[in-house]
Amino acid sequence: MISKNPSTVDLRGVDMPEHLKMATQAVEYAVRQGEITVFTDRDIVMKYLPAEAAKNHLKIKIEFEGDSAWKITISKNNKRMDIQYKGSGRTP
């Protein structure tokens, strides 16, 4: 669900396939607007977004929030693909 702040999307509890559709829309938003933060509780989306970000030359930062939740920040990057993982000690 899109919050009052359009640069944040909270997908926790959203069922598939709507969850994945909204995650894809978040990448499109980052391409147009520069940055978006996505909260997800689906490992598949957490693994999907880095590939989509790379296709669009975007930077992505992934942080484990606890309770199977991830905070993913997608932003424009004028250099190279940069994936950062924080919090869980694990990578996708």
QUIRALIN-V877275 format. One line per field, one symbol per residue. phi: phi as a letter, one per 30 degrees, with the letter a starting at -180 (. if undefined). burial: # if it has 16 or more other C-alpha atoms within 10 Angstrom, else .. A space follows every 10 residues. Layout:
phi=???
burial=???
This chain:
phi=.dddddcbbc ceiddddeed dddddddddd ddcjaacccb ccedddddde ddddechccb bcbdcjhicb cbccbdbdcb dbcbcbjcib cd
burial=......#### ##......## .###.##### #...###### ##..##..## .##..##### #####...## #######... #......... ..
